[in-house]
Amino acid sequence: ISDPQIDREAKRVTFSGTGLNGFADIFVFHIETDSIDKLTDDIYGDFHPVFAGDYIIFSSDRVERGDADKLSICRIPVEGGNIEVLGGLSGNNVQPSAHRDGRISFSSNHGTGIQNIWLLDPDSSRAYRVTNILTGLFEPSEWRGDSVLATVYTNTSYQVILMPCDTVYEQVETEWVEWEKTWEPREMHFKTAKGRVGYDTKLSFDIAQGAIATNTSMESAGGIEGIFSDMLGDRHVYFLVYDQFGSFSDILKNLNVAAIYYDMQDRPIWGTGGFHFYTEGYNRFDFGFSEETFGALGTVSYPFSRFMRIESTGYLTYSEKSYFADLEPERKGWFGTLNLSLIRDNSLWGRTGPIEGFRGNATVGGTYRFDTGQVSSHLASADLRYYLRLTKRSAFATRLVGRSSGGPEPERFWMGGTWDFRGYPFFYFYGKNIVFASTELRFPVFDQFRVKFPFLDANFHGINGALFFDMGQAWEDEPLPLLGSVGTGLRMNLGYVTVLRFDVAWRTEFEGRFEKPYYDIFFGWDF
């Protein structure tokens, strides 16, 4: 759909629509009855329709043998009927616009080869050229009766210019004549045959990133991750290589590596891969521990539409887990995991995150331990997010999360930090059951913030603000009282790679008081 125009009574909209056959025709949409009339239906291209009394004026290639550089002004009754062509003008005549007094302005290069503004007087049937610009004028529109607004190319850019219509540089006698078919596309007579063309899959880098780090415990770390894809985007290969070691003898043991291949040529989308991970960590249940895992994975995804899909992922994993405090014996064995998810996402994003639409993920799954013949864990999870756009760049965002896991070795979930539960540090909430709710008002603060130093200028673009309220809790077996926080924050887009976030929040236990403010600065997009 292109060039929509509404009539003066705001009851109808006309537009040019291109069908699957590639032909552009004129349509009228009736707002009150929610119906559409197709006024033209042929192989010719019809563009730029406008209401003009009982007619719709448009430009078309139906006269000059389909030449895209030579369109003619045509008209057709609003209710449908015979097409008439404005005779007397040659060249390219496009972008008609209706004036309140009945005149029609349009852009034409008749006689000069340069697009200028012409006016058509319906009473005298004369057309007048009322501008004389060497660089051309396009897309005229009436301005207060005696002038037109138009697009002009000047100073290396397209700009809007206001031009008077009181000077006549040229006039032409015109008349409306009924259109008769003057040309048709030539038929192509070639022998045709069906066959296959070989397509050699060649993968190339889409993106890669890496990092090197060291810490005070004399450990070093480094890694790289990236994505390969073919020219059509049908096949993707994701890889990760990461290592954290204190001495060279630990390099192989601590190596983290993963590679996953995705085939997206057709539905269902599928992928497979392998991995090896080693981690040393701490939590309040296992205390210090190390775990080494390796195995294979497979995933199948079936999209119902562009916005919704069902997805299943399975893992076959061998795991060895040791506890530094020797509170439990070492655990090792083979595990099988299967998760099933329903996902919907039609969100529209702004400078720092989504501002309109819905995002949702509902997942159920379980893990089976082969050496014991038991289900070691099972989980159910739902994460729902809704974004109500208030203005072009402001929105009200809501998020609801619930997760639960059970079994001899349940999965545990965490919250805290600027990504979800603000006012509390990362991993403050940790347990096999969590609930969380968040509401946030997102709005622009600065379009551009500039700091000028003697040696450089610092320009910061896209600084947004937020007012938020978070509430939730994590627990093991018995639910705990809900906690909450309220606060405000700033978000700054860093080259559309990530977002710098600053939050200040006040914790509350819903007893009528708030604790001292908690400040947090980190990176990440809005939820």
N, C-alpha and C positions, 0 to 999 in steps of 0.2 A: 504494500500500500504506500502511495506517495501523494504529495500535493493535496492534502485534505483541506476543504473550504466549507464553512458553515454559512447558511443563508441568513438574511437579516432578521428573520423571525425565530431563529435558533430552533427550527423544526427539522431541518434536513442538512445532511453533509454529503458533499460530492467529493470523489477522489478517483485517482487513477490506480487501478489494481492489475498486477501482473500475475497471470495464472501459471500453473505448472507447465503449460505449453509454451511459455515465454512471451505470450502476446499481452500487450497493455491495453485495457479497455476502461471505459468510463462507467462509474457506479454512482448510485444515489442511495444513501442510508436514511430511512425515515425514523427519527428518534422516538416519536410517540408510539408507533406500531412495531418498532424493533424489526423492521423488514428492509430488504435491500433490492433495488432494481438495477439490472444490468442494461445500460442504454446502448452500448456498442458491443459487438461480438464478432470479430473478424480477425484477420491476420495483421492488420495495420496497428501501428503504435499511436495511442492517444494519451496526451499528457496535459498537465496544468489546467484542470477544469475549474471554472468559477461560475457562480450564479449571476445571470444578467436578465432580470425580468422573467419572462416565460421561457428563457433559453438557458442552456449551459454552453459557455464559450470554452473552447479548448484548442490546443495545438496538436497537429497530427502529421504523420508522414504519408498519408493516403493520397497525396497529390503528386509529390515530386519523386516518384519511383523509389520510395524507401530510403532516401538519402537522409542520414541522421543530421546533416548540416543544412537541410532545407525543409523546415517544417512550415505548415500553413495554418492560418487561423480558421477554425471551423466552429459550427454551432449545431445544436440539436435541441428540440423541445424537452423541457424538464420531464414531461410525461412519456417521452420517447417518440420517435418518428423519423422523418427523413433528415439526413445530414446535409448541411449547406456549407459551402466554402467561400471565404472572402476573396473575391477576385480583384485583380488590379495590382497586387503586390507580389514581388518576386523575392527570392532569397530566403533567409531564415527568419520566420516570424513566430515568436514563442512567448510564453509566460504572460498570458492576458490577465488583466485585473479590472474588475468592474467598479465604476465610480457611482456615487450617489445620484448624480444628475443623469445617469444613463450612458455616459461615455465609457469607452473601453480603452485602456492603455495597454500597450504591449511593447516588447523589445523586438526590433527588426533591423536588418542590415540592407534593406531595399535601397538600391541605387548607389550606395557608398561602400558596401562591404564591411561596414563598422556597425556594431549593434548600438542603436540609439532608441530613445523612447518616442513612440508614436501614439497619437490619440485618434480614435475612431468616433466620429460624430454620427449618432444613429439617425438624426433628422436629415442631414445633407448627404449621407453616405460617403463623405470625404474622410480621408485619413491624413493627419498632419504630423510631420516630424517636428518635435518641439525641443529637442536637445541636439547638441553638436559636440560630442565628446570623442576625442581621438582614441582613447583607451577602451571605449565601450561602456554601455550601461545595461544592467540586467535587473530582472525581478521588480518591476515598478509597482508602486502602491500609492493610492491617493492620500494626499495630506492636506486637509483643510480646504478642499475644493479647488484651489488654484495652483497647487504644487504636487509633486510626486516625490516619494522616497524611492531610491534605487541603489543597487549595488554597483560599485565602481572599483576598478583596480588602480591603486595609486600608492606611491611610496612603498613599493614591494609588498603590498598586502591588499586584501579586499576590505573595503570600508563602505559605510552607508552614507549617501549624499542626498541632500535636499535640493531639488531643482524646480524652478518656476516653469509654468506651462504657457506663458503668455507670448512667447516668440515662435513664429512659424518659419521654419527653414525650408520646408518642402511640403507640397500637398499632392495627393493622388486621388483620382476618382475611383471609387470601389463599388462593388455590388455583391450581394449574397446570391450565389448560384447553387442549384442543387448538385450535389456531388454525384459523379458517375465514375465507375471503376475504370481507371486509366492504366493500371499496371497490376501484374501479379508476379510473384517470385518465379524465376525460371526453374523448371524441373531439372534435376540432376540425374543423368542416366549413367549409372555406373554399376558394374557387377559387384555384388555383395556376397560376403561369405562369413560364416561364423568361425571363430577360432579363439585360442587363448594366447595371450602375450606373456612371455616369461617375465616374472618380477623377482629380481635378485635382491634378497633382503640384506641390506647393508645398514648396520647400526652406527650411530654417531652420538657424540656427547650432547646432551641437552643442558645439563647443569652438573657441577661438581663443586664441593667445598671441603675444606680440611682445617685442622687445628693442631697446634702443638702447645703443650703446657707442662709445667713442673710445679711441685709444691714443697712445703717445708719438711715433709717426711722423706725427702730425697727420692721421691718417685717422679717419673716422667710419663707423659702420655701424649699420644699423637694418633691421628686418624684421618680418614677421608671417606666421603660418601658421594654418590653420584647416580645419574640416570642416563642410560642409553635408550635411543628409540630409532625406529626406521623412518623413512621419509613420510609415509602416510600416517604415522602414529598408531599403527596396528599392533606393534610389538614393543614392549618396554622391558628393560632390564635394570633393576635397582640393585646396587651393591653398597656394602658398608665394610670398612676395615678399620679397626680401632684397637689400640693396645695401651695398657697401663702397667708399668713394671718398675721395680726398684733396682734390679740388676739384669744383665743380659741373659742370665740363665732362666729368667722368668718370662722371656718374650713369648715363647710358644705357648706356655701354659696360660698366660693372660690374654692371648689373642682373641679378639672378638671379630668375627667375620660372618657376613650374610650375603646371599645372592638370591634374588627372586626374579623369575621371568613371568611376564603377563602377556597373554594373547587376547587382543581386543578386536579381532577381525569381525566377529559376529557374536550374537547372543547364544548361549551365555558366555560371559567373559571368564576366563580361567587363568590360573597362575600356579606355579610350583617353584620350590626353592629349597635351600638348605642353610644351616646356620651352626655356629659354635660361639658360645658366650661364656665369659667368666666374670664374676662380680664378687666383690667384697663389700658387705654392707652392715647396717645396724638398724634394728627396730626394737620397739619396746617389748616384743614378745620373744623374738629369737635372740635378742641382744646381738653380739657380733657373730657374723657367719660368712662363709664363702660358699659359692655355688658354681659348678661348672655344668653346662648343658650343651648338648649338640643333637641335631636331628634334621628332620625334613618337614615341609609344610605343603599344603595344597589349598587353594581357594577357588570358589566358584561364585560368580555374581550374575544375577539375571535382572537387567533393568526393565521395569515395566514402562517407564517413560524417561524423559530427560531428568526428572526430579526424584524418582522413586525406584528403589531396587531392593531385592532380597539377596542376602549374601551369607555364605557358609565358609568357614575356615577350619581346617583340621591340622593338628600337629602330632607328630610322632617324635618323642623326646626322650633322651637318656639324661638323667640328672644325678649328680653327686653333690650333696650338701653337707657341709661340716660346720660345727658350732664351736666358736673360739672358747667359750666358757665350759665346754664339755657338759652342758646341762642335759643334752640329749645325745643319743648315739648317732653316728653318721648315717645319713639316709642316702641310699642309692637305688636306682632301678629305672625301668622303662615306663613311660606314661603316654597315654593317648588323650588328646583334647579335641573336642568338637564344639564350635560355637555357631549359632544361627542368629542373624541380625536382619531387622527390617529398618531401612534407612530412607528418610525423605529430606530433601534439601532444595528449596527454591529461593534461598535468600539472595538479596542484592546487597553488595558491599559498598561502603563508603571509604573514607581515607584511613580509618582505624579499625574497621570491622563491619559486620552486618548492620543494616539500618532498615531493612524491610524483608518480610517473608517469614518462613518457618524452617526450622532444622530439628530433626528428631532421630533418635536411635534407640531401638528396643532390642535387647540381646538376651538370649538364654544359652547356657552351655554347661558342659561338665568335663571332668578329667577322670580317666580310668587308670588305675595302677595295676599293671599286668602281674607283678610278682605276688601281690596279695589278693588279686581278683576282686578288688573293691573300687567303688567310686570315691576317689580321694577328695574331690571338691565339686561343687555345683554352684552356679551363679545365675542371677537375674538382674538386669539393669535396664533403666530407662532414663534418657536425657532428652528433655523437650525444651526448645527455645523458640520464642515468638518475638517478632520485631514489628512494632507499630510505628510507621513513619508519620511524624507530626508535621514537619516541613521538609523542604528539599534536602536539608543536611542535619536534621535532628530527628530523634526517634526515642521511643520508650521500649526497652528490652526487658523480657521476663524469661527466667530460666527455672526449671524444676528438675531435680535429679533424685533418683532413688536407686540404691544398689544393695544387694544382699548376697552373701555367699555362705555355704555351709559345707560340712564334711570333716573328715579327720585332718585334712590340710587345707583349710579354706583360704581363698584369696582375700587379701585385705586391701582396703582402699584408703586413700588419704585425701585430705583437703587442707587448704591454707595457702596464703600468699595472694599476690595480685591476680592470678589466673582464675580464682574462684572465690574463696572465703576471705575477703579482705579484712584487715585488722588483726590477723593472726599469721604467724610465720608458717613457712612450708612445713608439712607433715605434722602440724599441731593436732589435727584430727586424724585418727588412724584406727581402723577397725574393720570387721567383716560386714558391718551394716552402716550405711550412711544415708542421710536425707539432707537435702540442700535446696534452698529457694533464694532467688536473687531478682531484684528489680533495679533497673538503672535508667536514668534519663541522660541521653547523649545529645550534645549540642556543640556547635562550633564556637571557639573562643577567638582565635586569631587566624585569618587567612594567610597572613605573612607577618613575620616578626624579624626585624633586621637589627643587627648590632654592628656598628661600624668601628673597627679598630684602626690605628694608624697603619698597620701592615696588612690588613685584610678586612673584607666584609663578610659577616656571617648572616646568611638568610635561612630562616626556619619557616617551613610551609606546613600548613595543615595541622594546627594545634587545636585539639578538641577538649572539651570538658565533660565531666560526668558527676552526677549525684546518684548515690547508690544506697541500697539497704540489702544486707545479706543475713540469712538465718539458716541454721542447720545444726547437725550433731553427728558424731560417729560413736558406735558402741559395739560391744562383743555380744553378750547374751541378753542383758537387761537394758532397755532404752534409758538414756540419760536426758536430763532437762536440756531444752534447746538453748543455744546461745545465738547472739546476733551482733551486728555491727552496722553503723551508718557512717557515711563519709563522702568525700569528694575527691576528684582527681583530675589530672591533666594527661593527655595522650598526644604524642607527636610522631607523625609518620616519618620514617627514616628511609627515604628513597624507595618506598613500596617494597622493601625487603623485610622490615619488621617495624614494630612500634615501640617507642620508649614510653614507659608508663610511670607515673608518680601518683601515689595514693596517700591520703591521710584519713584514718578511720578511728572511730571511737567504739570500743567494745561495750556490750550490754548483756546482762543476764535477765533483762525484762523485769527488773525490780524498781524501776523509776530512776536509775542512776547510770551514768556512763563513766568508764575508766578514762585514764589519760590517753591522749592521741597516740596512735601507732603509725609510723611513717614507713613507706615501702617504695622502692624504686627498682624496676626490673624491665624486661622486654617481653613483648607478646601482644597479639591482636585481641581485640574485644571478643567476649564469648559470643 
